[in-house]
Amino acid sequence: MANNIDREKTRKNKTENIQTRTTFHTRLETAKTLADIFEVVKTAVWESRRKSRGGLMLGLANLGNNPQGFFGAFYPVGSNVIVMNKIPLERIKETRPEIYKPYIFHILLHEYLHTLGYLDESGVRKMVLEISIDVFGDEHLATGIAKDTAHYFNNLVYPGASWQPDDMRMELVPGFDRGSTSYIG
Ligand SMILES: [Zn+2]
């Protein structure tokens, strides 16, 4: 039994090892939902860092206005939910559709790294850049955003680890983290 599981894991790892950057470009381009993009994020972290976790939920909420700019998302430390800021998401989809998916990838990757226990902000941003280069190469928009976030989103800021919204009404995104069991081990 254990051997079968090990073989299954080895097979999965091998399959993932041969994925090229082209595959990641295609995966992101063909992703249709937030859940699809999260699968791309998880695979990217697995490919690049061999780290994963399951059991996460995604919520959408209005995270309000902040003096320094807008938050893309936040992760309440110790929880199992990533909360994306709904208003900028909708605005970017309408006004800058070409950057919509790279933006989501960037934001979810950042928060996913927090859920893996990386809480240092500058460390996480550095990892986001390294992973983006690993899976997409240098020229991709997701890498561009990671390199120079302000160039693409001059108001985007990242909440500190202890930040909490005033009002936490959120809707849960169905089908998020559907592959959660496949990487546990
Ligand atoms: Zn952060």
Backbone and ligand atoms as CSV (ligand in chain L), in Angstrom:
chain,resi,resn,atom,element,x,y,z
A,1,MET,N,N,0.836,-1.204,0.000
A,1,MET,CA,C,0.000,0.000,0.000
A,1,MET,C,C,0.872,1.257,0.000
A,2,ALA,N,N,1.800,1.290,0.957
A,2,ALA,CA,C,2.679,2.456,1.038
A,2,ALA,C,C,3.510,2.599,-0.233
A,3,ASN,N,N,3.932,1.462,-0.764
A,3,ASN,CA,C,4.717,1.494,-1.990
A,3,ASN,C,C,3.940,2.062,-3.161
A,4,ASN,N,N,2.686,1.670,-3.232
A,4,ASN,CA,C,1.847,2.219,-4.294
A,4,ASN,C,C,1.747,3.728,-4.196
A,5,ILE,N,N,1.583,4.198,-2.962
A,5,ILE,CA,C,1.478,5.644,-2.756
A,5,ILE,C,C,2.788,6.310,-3.167
A,6,ASP,N,N,3.908,5.703,-2.776
A,6,ASP,CA,C,5.205,6.269,-3.142
A,6,ASP,C,C,5.372,6.324,-4.657
A,7,ARG,N,N,4.983,5.222,-5.310
A,7,ARG,CA,C,5.107,5.194,-6.767
A,7,ARG,C,C,4.252,6.279,-7.397
A,8,GLU,N,N,3.062,6.428,-6.851
A,8,GLU,CA,C,2.143,7.444,-7.368
A,8,GLU,C,C,2.775,8.829,-7.216
A,9,LYS,N,N,3.392,9.057,-6.066
A,9,LYS,CA,C,4.050,10.355,-5.833
A,9,LYS,C,C,5.189,10.572,-6.813
A,10,THR,N,N,6.000,9.530,-7.006
A,10,THR,CA,C,7.124,9.638,-7.925
A,10,THR,C,C,6.632,9.957,-9.328
A,11,ARG,N,N,5.565,9.275,-9.702
A,11,ARG,CA,C,5.025,9.502,-11.040
A,11,ARG,C,C,4.581,10.967,-11.183
A,12,LYS,N,N,3.889,11.463,-10.153
A,12,LYS,CA,C,3.429,12.854,-10.204
A,12,LYS,C,C,4.608,13.815,-10.287
A,13,ASN,N,N,5.628,13.554,-9.452
A,13,ASN,CA,C,6.788,14.434,-9.456
A,13,ASN,C,C,7.465,14.459,-10.819
A,14,LYS,N,N,7.565,13.284,-11.435
A,14,LYS,CA,C,8.201,13.219,-12.750
A,14,LYS,C,C,7.398,13.993,-13.776
A,15,THR,N,N,6.083,13.798,-13.707
A,15,THR,CA,C,5.216,14.521,-14.640
A,15,THR,C,C,5.439,16.024,-14.490
A,16,GLU,N,N,5.532,16.462,-13.234
A,16,GLU,CA,C,5.694,17.898,-13.015
A,16,GLU,C,C,7.077,18.389,-13.430
A,17,ASN,N,N,8.076,17.530,-13.270
A,17,ASN,CA,C,9.427,17.951,-13.626
A,17,ASN,C,C,9.588,18.299,-15.097
A,18,ILE,N,N,8.837,17.601,-15.955
A,18,ILE,CA,C,9.026,17.852,-17.384
A,18,ILE,C,C,8.181,19.014,-17.899
A,19,GLN,N,N,7.424,19.628,-17.005
A,19,GLN,CA,C,6.662,20.785,-17.455
A,19,GLN,C,C,7.600,21.944,-17.774
A,20,THR,N,N,7.346,22.590,-18.871
A,20,THR,CA,C,8.208,23.694,-19.285
A,20,THR,C,C,7.537,25.014,-18.960
A,21,ARG,N,N,8.263,26.078,-19.178
A,21,ARG,CA,C,7.675,27.407,-18.991
A,21,ARG,C,C,6.509,27.630,-19.931
A,22,THR,N,N,6.624,27.065,-21.124
A,22,THR,CA,C,5.520,27.177,-22.077
A,22,THR,C,C,4.236,26.655,-21.459
A,23,THR,N,N,4.355,25.566,-20.722
A,23,THR,CA,C,3.183,24.981,-20.094
A,23,THR,C,C,2.559,25.961,-19.104
A,24,PHE,N,N,3.406,26.636,-18.349
A,24,PHE,CA,C,2.868,27.593,-17.381
A,24,PHE,C,C,2.209,28.782,-18.084
A,25,HIS,N,N,2.809,29.256,-19.161
A,25,HIS,CA,C,2.177,30.336,-19.931
A,25,HIS,C,C,0.789,29.895,-20.373
A,26,THR,N,N,0.721,28.680,-20.947
A,26,THR,CA,C,-0.549,28.162,-21.451
A,26,THR,C,C,-1.546,27.962,-20.323
A,27,ARG,N,N,-1.051,27.393,-19.229
A,27,ARG,CA,C,-1.944,27.155,-18.088
A,27,ARG,C,C,-2.594,28.431,-17.593
A,28,LEU,N,N,-1.799,29.477,-17.503
A,28,LEU,CA,C,-2.364,30.728,-17.013
A,28,LEU,C,C,-3.318,31.322,-18.045
A,29,GLU,N,N,-2.931,31.241,-19.306
A,29,GLU,CA,C,-3.792,31.792,-20.362
A,29,GLU,C,C,-5.132,31.079,-20.434
A,30,THR,N,N,-5.120,29.777,-20.211
A,30,THR,CA,C,-6.369,29.019,-20.359
A,30,THR,C,C,-7.153,28.915,-19.050
A,31,ALA,N,N,-6.576,29.406,-17.971
A,31,ALA,CA,C,-7.296,29.391,-16.690
A,31,ALA,C,C,-8.558,30.236,-16.816
A,32,LYS,N,N,-9.650,29.699,-16.311
A,32,LYS,CA,C,-10.919,30.410,-16.469
A,32,LYS,C,C,-11.414,31.009,-15.158
A,33,THR,N,N,-11.012,30.423,-14.061
A,33,THR,CA,C,-11.554,30.875,-12.780
A,33,THR,C,C,-10.393,31.161,-11.817
A,34,LEU,N,N,-10.744,31.791,-10.709
A,34,LEU,CA,C,-9.754,32.014,-9.656
A,34,LEU,C,C,-9.190,30.683,-9.180
A,35,ALA,N,N,-10.057,29.675,-9.102
A,35,ALA,CA,C,-9.608,28.352,-8.662
A,35,ALA,C,C,-8.595,27.776,-9.653
A,36,ASP,N,N,-8.833,27.986,-10.941
A,36,ASP,CA,C,-7.870,27.524,-11.960
A,36,ASP,C,C,-6.512,28.201,-11.759
A,37,ILE,N,N,-6.543,29.506,-11.516
A,37,ILE,CA,C,-5.281,30.243,-11.358
A,37,ILE,C,C,-4.569,29.803,-10.082
A,38,PHE,N,N,-5.349,29.492,-9.056
A,38,PHE,CA,C,-4.730,29.002,-7.823
A,38,PHE,C,C,-4.025,27.666,-8.057
A,39,GLU,N,N,-4.585,26.837,-8.910
A,39,GLU,CA,C,-3.914,25.577,-9.244
A,39,GLU,C,C,-2.567,25.862,-9.915
A,40,VAL,N,N,-2.517,26.880,-10.761
A,40,VAL,CA,C,-1.256,27.268,-11.409
A,40,VAL,C,C,-0.252,27.729,-10.347
A,41,VAL,N,N,-0.743,28.508,-9.380
A,41,VAL,CA,C,0.110,28.991,-8.285
A,41,VAL,C,C,0.686,27.812,-7.498
A,42,LYS,N,N,-0.184,26.876,-7.151
A,42,LYS,CA,C,0.274,25.741,-6.339
A,42,LYS,C,C,1.303,24.898,-7.082
A,43,THR,N,N,1.036,24.692,-8.369
A,43,THR,CA,C,1.989,23.913,-9.165
A,43,THR,C,C,3.310,24.659,-9.281
A,44,ALA,N,N,3.249,25.968,-9.432
A,44,ALA,CA,C,4.470,26.774,-9.537
A,44,ALA,C,C,5.316,26.647,-8.274
A,45,VAL,N,N,4.670,26.726,-7.117
A,45,VAL,CA,C,5.406,26.630,-5.852
A,45,VAL,C,C,5.967,25.212,-5.682
A,46,TRP,N,N,5.192,24.256,-6.102
A,46,TRP,CA,C,5.666,22.875,-6.007
A,46,TRP,C,C,6.871,22.662,-6.924
A,47,GLU,N,N,6.765,23.126,-8.154
A,47,GLU,CA,C,7.861,23.003,-9.124
A,47,GLU,C,C,9.131,23.681,-8.622
A,48,SER,N,N,8.945,24.873,-8.082
A,48,SER,CA,C,10.080,25.707,-7.743
A,48,SER,C,C,10.634,25.404,-6.356
A,49,ARG,N,N,9.757,25.070,-5.411
A,49,ARG,CA,C,10.183,24.960,-4.007
A,49,ARG,C,C,9.887,23.623,-3.341
A,50,ARG,N,N,9.113,22.765,-4.038
A,50,ARG,CA,C,8.689,21.503,-3.426
A,50,ARG,C,C,8.002,21.726,-2.084
A,51,LYS,N,N,7.134,22.733,-2.079
A,51,LYS,CA,C,6.335,23.019,-0.885
A,51,LYS,C,C,4.869,23.064,-1.289
A,52,SER,N,N,4.025,22.580,-0.408
A,52,SER,CA,C,2.598,22.659,-0.687
A,52,SER,C,C,1.803,22.547,0.608
A,53,ARG,N,N,0.577,22.950,0.525
A,53,ARG,CA,C,-0.370,22.663,1.597
A,53,ARG,C,C,-1.765,22.636,0.997
A,54,GLY,N,N,-2.654,21.963,1.669
A,54,GLY,CA,C,-4.021,21.879,1.178
A,54,GLY,C,C,-4.981,22.539,2.138
A,55,GLY,N,N,-6.242,22.343,1.881
A,55,GLY,CA,C,-7.287,22.796,2.794
A,55,GLY,C,C,-7.483,24.295,2.849
A,56,LEU,N,N,-7.164,24.992,1.763
A,56,LEU,CA,C,-7.335,26.441,1.779
A,56,LEU,C,C,-8.645,26.847,1.120
A,57,MET,N,N,-9.190,27.951,1.584
A,57,MET,CA,C,-10.376,28.530,0.965
A,57,MET,C,C,-10.021,29.909,0.440
A,58,LEU,N,N,-10.778,30.338,-0.549
A,58,LEU,CA,C,-10.627,31.700,-1.045
A,58,LEU,C,C,-11.914,32.459,-0.800
A,59,GLY,N,N,-11.768,33.618,-0.217
A,59,GLY,CA,C,-12.916,34.500,-0.013
A,59,GLY,C,C,-12.724,35.775,-0.812
A,60,LEU,N,N,-13.837,36.371,-1.191
A,60,LEU,CA,C,-13.794,37.687,-1.821
A,60,LEU,C,C,-14.478,38.661,-0.885
A,61,ALA,N,N,-13.841,39.796,-0.667
A,61,ALA,CA,C,-14.434,40.789,0.220
A,61,ALA,C,C,-14.002,42.171,-0.232
A,62,ASN,N,N,-14.756,43.149,0.192
A,62,ASN,CA,C,-14.336,44.524,-0.021
A,62,ASN,C,C,-13.429,44.905,1.146
A,63,LEU,N,N,-12.142,45.040,0.865
A,63,LEU,CA,C,-11.186,45.319,1.942
A,63,LEU,C,C,-11.044,46.817,2.220
A,64,GLY,N,N,-11.893,47.587,1.587
A,64,GLY,CA,C,-11.948,49.007,1.908
A,64,GLY,C,C,-10.780,49.805,1.359
A,65,ASN,N,N,-10.717,51.052,1.747
A,65,ASN,CA,C,-9.634,51.921,1.289
A,65,ASN,C,C,-8.605,52.080,2.386
A,66,ASN,N,N,-7.367,52.109,1.976
A,66,ASN,CA,C,-6.286,52.273,2.936
A,66,ASN,C,C,-5.483,53.488,2.531
A,67,PRO,N,N,-4.961,54.200,3.539
A,67,PRO,CA,C,-4.285,55.470,3.242
A,67,PRO,C,C,-3.153,55.330,2.220
A,68,GLN,N,N,-2.438,54.195,2.260
A,68,GLN,CA,C,-1.270,54.058,1.379
A,68,GLN,C,C,-1.616,53.548,-0.011
A,69,GLY,N,N,-2.812,52.956,-0.173
A,69,GLY,CA,C,-3.162,52.394,-1.469
A,69,GLY,C,C,-4.161,51.275,-1.291
A,70,PHE,N,N,-4.239,50.370,-2.278
A,70,PHE,CA,C,-5.197,49.274,-2.139
A,70,PHE,C,C,-4.493,47.954,-1.855
A,71,PHE,N,N,-5.171,47.105,-1.115
A,71,PHE,CA,C,-4.675,45.753,-0.854
A,71,PHE,C,C,-5.202,44.808,-1.922
A,72,GLY,N,N,-4.336,43.925,-2.416
A,72,GLY,CA,C,-4.790,42.926,-3.369
A,72,GLY,C,C,-5.505,41.790,-2.673
A,73,ALA,N,N,-4.996,41.434,-1.505
A,73,ALA,CA,C,-5.552,40.319,-0.747
A,73,ALA,C,C,-4.909,40.322,0.631
A,74,PHE,N,N,-5.424,39.500,1.514
A,74,PHE,CA,C,-4.711,39.300,2.765
A,74,PHE,C,C,-4.985,37.905,3.297
A,75,TYR,N,N,-4.092,37.487,4.182
A,75,TYR,CA,C,-4.196,36.169,4.780
A,75,TYR,C,C,-4.190,36.335,6.288
A,76,PRO,N,N,-5.333,36.061,6.952
A,76,PRO,CA,C,-5.317,36.117,8.417
A,76,PRO,C,C,-4.434,34.976,8.936
A,77,VAL,N,N,-3.313,35.332,9.559
A,77,VAL,CA,C,-2.318,34.335,9.968
A,77,VAL,C,C,-2.962,33.280,10.860
A,78,GLY,N,N,-2.672,32.025,10.565
A,78,GLY,CA,C,-3.214,30.924,11.345
A,78,GLY,C,C,-4.546,30.418,10.802
A,79,SER,N,N,-5.115,31.134,9.854
A,79,SER,CA,C,-6.401,30.710,9.289
A,79,SER,C,C,-6.165,29.814,8.074
A,80,ASN,N,N,-7.222,29.426,7.416
A,80,ASN,CA,C,-7.066,28.664,6.178
A,80,ASN,C,C,-7.786,29.356,5.032
A,81,VAL,N,N,-7.797,30.676,5.084
A,81,VAL,CA,C,-8.487,31.414,4.030
A,81,VAL,C,C,-7.614,32.554,3.496
A,82,ILE,N,N,-7.601,32.670,2.178
A,82,ILE,CA,C,-6.991,33.828,1.527
A,82,ILE,C,C,-8.152,34.717,1.087
A,83,VAL,N,N,-8.104,35.974,1.463
A,83,VAL,CA,C,-9.198,36.879,1.132
A,83,VAL,C,C,-8.730,37.855,0.061
A,84,MET,N,N,-9.345,37.788,-1.103
A,84,MET,CA,C,-8.984,38.717,-2.168
A,84,MET,C,C,-9.883,39.937,-2.113
A,85,ASN,N,N,-9.297,41.057,-2.462
A,85,ASN,CA,C,-10.025,42.317,-2.474
A,85,ASN,C,C,-10.818,42.419,-3.776
A,86,LYS,N,N,-12.126,42.446,-3.610
A,86,LYS,CA,C,-13.027,42.297,-4.744
A,86,LYS,C,C,-13.025,43.499,-5.702
A,87,ILE,N,N,-12.978,44.682,-5.141
A,87,ILE,CA,C,-13.157,45.887,-5.973
A,87,ILE,C,C,-12.009,46.065,-6.988
A,88,PRO,N,N,-10.737,46.028,-6.534
A,88,PRO,CA,C,-9.649,46.144,-7.532
A,88,PRO,C,C,-9.667,45.009,-8.542
A,89,LEU,N,N,-10.057,43.837,-8.103
A,89,LEU,CA,C,-10.147,42.697,-9.004
A,89,LEU,C,C,-11.101,43.002,-10.160
A,90,GLU,N,N,-12.266,43.520,-9.818
A,90,GLU,CA,C,-13.257,43.848,-10.845
A,90,GLU,C,C,-12.770,44.987,-11.734
A,91,ARG,N,N,-12.131,45.954,-11.103
A,91,ARG,CA,C,-11.668,47.114,-11.873
A,91,ARG,C,C,-10.582,46.713,-12.867
A,92,ILE,N,N,-9.649,45.881,-12.420
A,92,ILE,CA,C,-8.560,45.448,-13.304
A,92,ILE,C,C,-9.112,44.599,-14.446
A,93,LYS,N,N,-10.082,43.763,-14.145
A,93,LYS,CA,C,-10.685,42.926,-15.189
A,93,LYS,C,C,-11.307,43.792,-16.289
A,94,GLU,N,N,-11.958,44.865,-15.867
A,94,GLU,CA,C,-12.615,45.740,-16.836
A,94,GLU,C,C,-11.643,46.613,-17.599
A,95,THR,N,N,-10.679,47.172,-16.893
A,95,THR,CA,C,-9.867,48.216,-17.522
A,95,THR,C,C,-8.548,47.706,-18.075
A,96,ARG,N,N,-8.014,46.611,-17.526
A,96,ARG,CA,C,-6.719,46.113,-18.001
A,96,ARG,C,C,-6.766,44.584,-18.102
A,97,PRO,N,N,-7.612,44.093,-19.003
A,97,PRO,CA,C,-7.821,42.637,-19.073
A,97,PRO,C,C,-6.544,41.843,-19.328
A,98,GLU,N,N,-5.577,42.441,-20.034
A,98,GLU,CA,C,-4.341,41.695,-20.372
A,98,GLU,C,C,-3.514,41.381,-19.123
A,99,ILE,N,N,-3.755,42.167,-18.075
A,99,ILE,CA,C,-2.932,41.993,-16.883
A,99,ILE,C,C,-3.716,41.311,-15.750
A,100,TYR,N,N,-4.964,40.988,-16.042
A,100,TYR,CA,C,-5.871,40.445,-15.020
A,100,TYR,C,C,-5.359,39.124,-14.436
A,101,LYS,N,N,-5.034,38.174,-15.287
A,101,LYS,CA,C,-4.587,36.876,-14.789
A,101,LYS,C,C,-3.194,36.935,-14.152
A,102,PRO,N,N,-2.236,37.627,-14.785
A,102,PRO,CA,C,-0.940,37.785,-14.102
A,102,PRO,C,C,-1.068,38.450,-12.733
A,103,TYR,N,N,-1.999,39.421,-12.630
A,103,TYR,CA,C,-2.245,40.074,-11.336
A,103,TYR,C,C,-2.736,39.055,-10.312
A,104,ILE,N,N,-3.723,38.263,-10.696
A,104,ILE,CA,C,-4.267,37.257,-9.765
A,104,ILE,C,C,-3.180,36.262,-9.374
A,105,PHE,N,N,-2.399,35.823,-10.359
A,105,PHE,CA,C,-1.309,34.894,-10.069
A,105,PHE,C,C,-0.368,35.501,-9.033
A,106,HIS,N,N,0.006,36.756,-9.272
A,106,HIS,CA,C,0.940,37.448,-8.387
A,106,HIS,C,C,0.397,37.537,-6.958
A,107,ILE,N,N,-0.857,37.964,-6.857
A,107,ILE,CA,C,-1.476,38.156,-5.543
A,107,ILE,C,C,-1.660,36.824,-4.810
A,108,LEU,N,N,-2.157,35.820,-5.533
A,108,LEU,CA,C,-2.385,34.527,-4.879
A,108,LEU,C,C,-1.072,33.861,-4.498
A,109,LEU,N,N,-0.056,34.035,-5.335
A,109,LEU,CA,C,1.254,33.459,-4.999
A,109,LEU,C,C,1.796,34.081,-3.713
A,110,HIS,N,N,1.699,35.394,-3.621
A,110,HIS,CA,C,2.162,36.103,-2.420
A,110,HIS,C,C,1.449,35.554,-1.174
A,111,GLU,N,N,0.121,35.493,-1.234
A,111,GLU,CA,C,-0.631,35.061,-0.051
A,111,GLU,C,C,-0.432,33.572,0.222
A,112,TYR,N,N,-0.314,32.781,-0.838
A,112,TYR,CA,C,-0.091,31.341,-0.652
A,112,TYR,C,C,1.220,31.103,0.091
A,113,LEU,N,N,2.252,31.878,-0.229
A,113,LEU,CA,C,3.522,31.741,0.492
A,113,LEU,C,C,3.331,32.078,1.969
A,114,HIS,N,N,2.496,33.085,2.257
A,114,HIS,CA,C,2.183,33.366,3.664
A,114,HIS,C,C,1.541,32.139,4.325
A,115,THR,N,N,0.602,31.497,3.610
A,115,THR,CA,C,-0.071,30.332,4.211
A,115,THR,C,C,0.908,29.189,4.466
A,116,LEU,N,N,2.031,29.183,3.738
A,116,LEU,CA,C,3.045,28.143,3.945
A,116,LEU,C,C,3.973,28.477,5.107
A,117,GLY,N,N,3.710,29.624,5.749
A,117,GLY,CA,C,4.475,29.980,6.929
A,117,GLY,C,C,5.550,31.031,6.691
A,118,TYR,N,N,5.670,31.503,5.453
A,118,TYR,CA,C,6.628,32.594,5.178
A,118,TYR,C,C,5.922,33.907,5.469
A,119,LEU,N,N,6.314,34.566,6.542
A,119,LEU,CA,C,5.578,35.752,6.957
A,119,LEU,C,C,6.366,37.037,6.725
A,120,ASP,N,N,7.655,36.911,6.494
A,120,ASP,CA,C,8.466,38.103,6.269
A,120,ASP,C,C,8.135,38.700,4.895
A,121,GLU,N,N,7.705,39.955,4.899
A,121,GLU,CA,C,7.209,40.568,3.667
A,121,GLU,C,C,8.264,40.634,2.568
A,122,SER,N,N,9.447,41.125,2.910
A,122,SER,CA,C,10.445,41.277,1.842
A,122,SER,C,C,10.918,39.910,1.361
A,123,GLY,N,N,10.971,38.945,2.293
A,123,GLY,CA,C,11.327,37.586,1.908
A,123,GLY,C,C,10.310,36.993,0.946
A,124,VAL,N,N,9.032,37.227,1.239
A,124,VAL,CA,C,7.969,36.700,0.374
A,124,VAL,C,C,8.033,37.348,-1.003
A,125,ARG,N,N,8.252,38.646,-1.046
A,125,ARG,CA,C,8.311,39.311,-2.356
A,125,ARG,C,C,9.462,38.803,-3.196
A,126,LYS,N,N,10.586,38.537,-2.528
A,126,LYS,CA,C,11.744,37.995,-3.223
A,126,LYS,C,C,11.426,36.593,-3.770
A,127,MET,N,N,10.752,35.796,-2.945
A,127,MET,CA,C,10.382,34.447,-3.397
A,127,MET,C,C,9.394,34.506,-4.546
A,128,VAL,N,N,8.455,35.445,-4.484
A,128,VAL,CA,C,7.481,35.593,-5.571
A,128,VAL,C,C,8.218,35.881,-6.875
A,129,LEU,N,N,9.209,36.759,-6.797
A,129,LEU,CA,C,9.984,37.081,-8.005
A,129,LEU,C,C,10.743,35.853,-8.506
A,130,GLU,N,N,11.412,35.149,-7.597
A,130,GLU,CA,C,12.198,33.972,-8.003
A,130,GLU,C,C,11.314,32.891,-8.620
A,131,ILE,N,N,10.169,32.645,-7.989
A,131,ILE,CA,C,9.263,31.601,-8.502
A,131,ILE,C,C,8.683,32.024,-9.850
A,132,SER,N,N,8.338,33.315,-9.983
A,132,SER,CA,C,7.795,33.796,-11.257
A,132,SER,C,C,8.819,33.614,-12.378
A,133,ILE,N,N,10.069,33.939,-12.094
A,133,ILE,CA,C,11.125,33.741,-13.097
A,133,ILE,C,C,11.284,32.256,-13.407
A,134,ASP,N,N,11.275,31.442,-12.360
A,134,ASP,CA,C,11.405,29.986,-12.538
A,134,ASP,C,C,10.379,29.423,-13.502
A,135,VAL,N,N,9.121,29.795,-13.306
A,135,VAL,CA,C,8.072,29.123,-14.075
A,135,VAL,C,C,7.670,29.877,-15.344
A,136,PHE,N,N,7.846,31.176,-15.377
A,136,PHE,CA,C,7.408,31.943,-16.543
A,136,PHE,C,C,8.564,32.528,-17.344
A,137,GLY,N,N,9.740,32.581,-16.761
A,137,GLY,CA,C,10.847,33.260,-17.425
A,137,GLY,C,C,10.804,34.754,-17.156
A,138,ASP,N,N,11.719,35.455,-17.790
A,138,ASP,CA,C,11.966,36.861,-17.496
A,138,ASP,C,C,10.944,37.829,-18.096
A,139,GLU,N,N,10.341,37.419,-19.214
A,139,GLU,CA,C,9.578,38.379,-20.017
A,139,GLU,C,C,8.091,38.414,-19.691
A,140,HIS,N,N,7.625,37.455,-18.914
A,140,HIS,CA,C,6.186,37.339,-18.671
A,140,HIS,C,C,5.678,38.481,-17.787
A,141,LEU,N,N,4.423,38.841,-17.986
A,141,LEU,CA,C,3.823,39.926,-17.195
A,141,LEU,C,C,3.831,39.627,-15.692
A,142,ALA,N,N,3.617,38.361,-15.335
A,142,ALA,CA,C,3.636,38.016,-13.904
A,142,ALA,C,C,5.018,38.293,-13.306
A,143,THR,N,N,6.060,38.025,-14.078
A,143,THR,CA,C,7.422,38.331,-13.624
A,143,THR,C,C,7.628,39.843,-13.574
A,144,GLY,N,N,7.096,40.533,-14.575
A,144,GLY,CA,C,7.188,42.001,-14.601
A,144,GLY,C,C,6.570,42.620,-13.362
A,145,ILE,N,N,5.405,42.127,-13.001
A,145,ILE,CA,C,4.710,42.643,-11.808
A,145,ILE,C,C,5.548,42.369,-10.557
A,146,ALA,N,N,6.129,41.166,-10.492
A,146,ALA,CA,C,6.935,40.814,-9.318
A,146,ALA,C,C,8.205,41.664,-9.242
A,147,LYS,N,N,8.754,42.012,-10.409
A,147,LYS,CA,C,9.982,42.822,-10.440
A,147,LYS,C,C,9.726,44.258,-10.022
A,148,ASP,N,N,8.650,44.813,-10.558
A,148,ASP,CA,C,8.401,46.235,-10.347
A,148,ASP,C,C,6.895,46.459,-10.224
A,149,THR,N,N,6.379,46.085,-9.063
A,149,THR,CA,C,4.935,46.125,-8.844
A,149,THR,C,C,4.377,47.529,-9.071
A,150,ALA,N,N,5.099,48.520,-8.608
A,150,ALA,CA,C,4.603,49.894,-8.690
A,150,ALA,C,C,4.447,50.359,-10.138
A,151,HIS,N,N,5.251,49.811,-11.030
A,151,HIS,CA,C,5.149,50.179,-12.437
A,151,HIS,C,C,3.781,49.778,-13.004
A,152,TYR,N,N,3.273,48.636,-12.550
A,152,TYR,CA,C,1.996,48.132,-13.052
A,152,TYR,C,C,0.820,48.594,-12.199
A,153,PHE,N,N,1.026,48.642,-10.904
A,153,PHE,CA,C,-0.049,49.025,-9.978
A,153,PHE,C,C,0.537,50.006,-8.973
A,154,ASN,N,N,0.451,51.287,-9.305
A,154,ASN,CA,C,1.177,52.225,-8.443
A,154,ASN,C,C,0.548,52.388,-7.060
A,155,ASN,N,N,-0.684,51.873,-6.879
A,155,ASN,CA,C,-1.321,51.990,-5.559
A,155,ASN,C,C,-1.361,50.699,-4.766
A,156,LEU,N,N,-0.815,49.635,-5.343
A,156,LEU,CA,C,-0.913,48.347,-4.659
A,156,LEU,C,C,0.027,48.296,-3.460
A,157,VAL,N,N,-0.536,47.966,-2.308
A,157,VAL,CA,C,0.285,47.798,-1.105
A,157,VAL,C,C,-0.064,46.461,-0.463
A,158,TYR,N,N,0.820,45.982,0.390
A,158,TYR,CA,C,0.609,44.689,1.034
A,158,TYR,C,C,0.352,44.901,2.513
A,159,PRO,N,N,-0.747,44.312,3.005
A,159,PRO,CA,C,-1.034,44.494,4.430
A,159,PRO,C,C,0.010,43.805,5.307
A,160,GLY,N,N,0.239,44.345,6.468
A,160,GLY,CA,C,1.117,43.694,7.433
A,160,GLY,C,C,0.456,42.431,7.966
A,161,ALA,N,N,1.252,41.580,8.591
A,161,ALA,CA,C,0.761,40.262,9.028
A,161,ALA,C,C,-0.399,40.375,10.014
A,162,SER,N,N,-0.454,41.450,10.753
A,162,SER,CA,C,-1.480,41.542,11.794
A,162,SER,C,C,-2.710,42.339,11.356
A,163,TRP,N,N,-2.702,42.796,10.106
A,163,TRP,CA,C,-3.810,43.628,9.650
A,163,TRP,C,C,-5.136,42.873,9.644
A,164,GLN,N,N,-6.199,43.535,10.112
A,164,GLN,CA,C,-7.544,42.966,10.054
A,164,GLN,C,C,-8.489,44.001,9.455
A,165,PRO,N,N,-9.418,43.571,8.612
A,165,PRO,CA,C,-10.386,44.532,8.058
A,165,PRO,C,C,-11.430,44.911,9.107
A,166,ASP,N,N,-12.047,46.075,8.925
A,166,ASP,CA,C,-13.099,46.505,9.847
A,166,ASP,C,C,-14.322,45.607,9.719
A,167,ASP,N,N,-14.584,45.251,8.481
A,167,ASP,CA,C,-15.830,44.538,8.193
A,167,ASP,C,C,-15.465,43.325,7.355
A,168,MET,N,N,-15.736,42.153,7.874
A,168,MET,CA,C,-15.230,40.968,7.199
A,168,MET,C,C,-16.356,40.130,6.603
A,169,ARG,N,N,-17.225,40.783,5.846
A,169,ARG,CA,C,-18.212,40.010,5.104
A,169,ARG,C,C,-17.563,39.503,3.828
A,170,MET,N,N,-17.506,38.214,3.668
A,170,MET,CA,C,-16.892,37.711,2.444
A,170,MET,C,C,-17.713,36.588,1.837
A,171,GLU,N,N,-17.553,36.450,0.528
A,171,GLU,CA,C,-18.175,35.310,-0.149
A,171,GLU,C,C,-17.077,34.311,-0.477
A,172,LEU,N,N,-17.368,33.040,-0.261
A,172,LEU,CA,C,-16.375,32.016,-0.555
A,172,LEU,C,C,-16.452,31.620,-2.022
A,173,VAL,N,N,-15.282,31.446,-2.626
A,173,VAL,CA,C,-15.211,31.028,-4.023
A,173,VAL,C,C,-15.323,29.503,-4.071
A,174,PRO,N,N,-16.319,28.994,-4.782
A,174,PRO,CA,C,-16.474,27.529,-4.828
A,174,PRO,C,C,-15.380,26.869,-5.666
A,175,GLY,N,N,-15.043,25.656,-5.299
A,175,GLY,CA,C,-14.105,24.872,-6.106
A,175,GLY,C,C,-12.654,25.250,-5.903
A,176,PHE,N,N,-12.369,26.088,-4.917
A,176,PHE,CA,C,-10.998,26.495,-4.665
A,176,PHE,C,C,-10.241,25.345,-4.013
A,177,ASP,N,N,-8.955,25.223,-4.352
A,177,ASP,CA,C,-8.125,24.202,-3.728
A,177,ASP,C,C,-8.672,22.796,-3.949
A,178,ARG,N,N,-9.160,22.551,-5.158
A,178,ARG,CA,C,-9.765,21.242,-5.411
A,178,ARG,C,C,-8.728,20.130,-5.432
A,179,GLY,N,N,-7.455,20.484,-5.689
A,179,GLY,CA,C,-6.427,19.444,-5.725
A,179,GLY,C,C,-5.744,19.262,-4.393
A,180,SER,N,N,-6.409,19.664,-3.325
A,180,SER,CA,C,-5.704,19.782,-2.049
A,180,SER,C,C,-5.100,18.475,-1.549
A,181,THR,N,N,-5.682,17.355,-1.892
A,181,THR,CA,C,-5.157,16.110,-1.346
A,181,THR,C,C,-3.974,15.572,-2.146
A,182,SER,N,N,-3.786,16.034,-3.365
A,182,SER,CA,C,-2.810,15.361,-4.216
A,182,SER,C,C,-1.359,15.642,-3.820
A,183,TYR,N,N,-1.102,16.713,-3.103
A,183,TYR,CA,C,0.285,17.017,-2.778
A,183,TYR,C,C,0.629,16.731,-1.309
A,184,ILE,N,N,-0.351,16.324,-0.531
A,184,ILE,CA,C,-0.061,16.094,0.880
A,184,ILE,C,C,0.828,14.873,1.045
A,185,GLY,N,N,1.878,15.006,1.818
A,185,GLY,CA,C,2.731,13.832,1.991
A,185,GLY,C,C,3.959,14.161,2.785
L,1,ZN,ZN,ZN,2.326,39.901,2.378
